[in-house]
Amino acid sequence: MCGIVGIVGRAPVAPLIVDALKRLEYRGYDSAGVATIDHGRLGRRRAEGKLVNLERRLADEPLDGTIGIGHTRWATHGVPNETNAHPHFSGDVAIVHNGIIENFAELRAALIADGYEFSSQTDTEVVAHLVTRELKKELPPVEAAHAALRELEGAFALAIMFRGEEDLIIGARNGPPLAVGHGEGEMYLGSDAIALAPFTNAITYLEDGDWAVIHRDGMEIFDIDGNRVERQKRQSVGTSYLVDKGNYRHFMEKEIHEQPEVVSHTLAHYLDFTTGAAKPFETPFDFAAIDRLSVSACGTAYLAGLVGKYWFERYARLPVDIDVASEFRYREMPLSQKSAALFISQSGETADTLASLRYCRREGVPISAIVNVRESTIARESDGIFPTLAGPEIGVASTKAFTCQLSVLASLAVRAAAARGTITREGEAALVRQLSETPKLINQALKLAPQIEKLARELSLYKDVLYLGRDTSYPLALEGALKLKEISYIHAEGYAAGELKHGPIALIDEKMPVIVIAPHDRIFDKTVSNMQEVAARGGKIILITDAEGARHATVETLDTIIVPDAPEIAAPIVHALPIQMLAYYTAVFMGTDVDQPRNLAKSVTVE
Ligand code: M6R
């Protein structure tokens, strides 16, 4: 989940590398570092914490040199301090790495036995020493790097540089993404095309097992056996500017407020509001012909998929199996040849989701993905993609990507229902009309901010919070708990309200608020019964509902947040807003780092 950059340039590269790392900080922000070669001298600057610390360091002690590599870290092996920060050196070799070297313990033991000394606790340092060991066998740098790569197991994207070689960077990929950028007399390497966007939009993506020999005037790509391979050069559409916060305090706040617009764009991409029909967008499978849909994703994307399951099953009568991708990838699920697989990912780079996709590829089922980053690995490896039009999401906590994923899923469910004949033409038009109201309703929901901010002040005083919901509000309860814990660090759990009496009711007392998400739907009364059970045990209830729900909720609440009345299919999207705002304002009161919460990264490219 680290970000890596390499430049073989014509001008001093350190400032360019830092600029590229700024675009990669979403991948990790535990430490950062840059190394360059300047007139035969290998130099490096590293700093613990965010990139801004490295910038200060470089301002005090600049680095010259027209070739260099850089890194922003999400710690896996070794605490996030300066010693463990990349680049790592061994003799004449400098290296940056994203991923996990799974056989690092045995490699490290063997290297120590050979007399190598380790200065860090990282798995990366073994790669640097391995390359040095090969160099000592009189192998030229390119061959030494290749020999070292053959010893590695696990997931890696690497950039390797050699003292004495001021026109050579080796890039290697096995798992995490790596892109080579083509310039005029300069070449670049980066974890994604957006990192390189200010320099070039001519990009070649390495495939798993590829390694590239990069010089100023071009590059060659080889497979792990050393055979030349050709990879397509593409024009990236990655935006070159760094998105800013505008007048908002945090990216998360800005992204919450962007939702009416991006949800509107996303829905309009899939639905024709004039004819009241799902647009005939391309799908890699026929909804009418499949008998099951298998959905895998992680985190918030998984929870979007869980809402989608209710929609596909309810409207299209299409059974959906949904799994967190880290489980799906190993559980060897048999897939029927009449099924299709759907993956959901904002980044399109999540390692477990990608591995699940590859499992389905081996099983021979058609693969599609709901992705926000259209050039991502998941997008490229899918038979077809359903883009979310959320724009770049910078805050680690997913907000607008979530509601856009829901918008795509709702649209696909309508499309599937029409294709399978489980709704009439009038029914389709009604659902499309109801979904068309969503942007207006979420815009109204944003006006709840002052009430939610006040409530958040109180919520920030608690240590534990329980979220409850039924039907599509159950995934929302899980999402509410996830959002609160990830940015405020308050412990929170989400439960299906009906499960309350099967265990979590034992936790209820006045010290644990219970947030109940309950639009006035077909099972509202059941949820009211669960609220009664909470109230009877002294629990404090915060109810998120609509006006009708507030009228019928016969239970005392600490606070009731009344969201705009929404049609059933739009309700989960509208109810997502207060959940996000509650987590956001609570985190602000707690004084946490809202956009870059501790221990997390935006894109999880390791297992
Ligand atoms: O990029 P992806 O959508 O695949 O990411 C999946 C999760 O890592 C992500 O949704 C994570 O749970 C968010 N930080 C939640 O806010």
Boltz pocket constraint, residues with backbone or C-beta under 6 A from the ligand:
constraints:
  - pocket:
      binder: B
      contacts: [[A, 298], [A, 299], [A, 300], [A, 301], [A, 302], [A, 344], [A, 345], [A, 346], [A, 347], [A, 348], [A, 349], [A, 350], [A, 353], [A, 396], [A, 397], [A, 398], [A, 399], [A, 482], [A, 483], [A, 486], [A, 601], [A, 602], [A, 603], [A, 604]]
      max_distance: 6.0
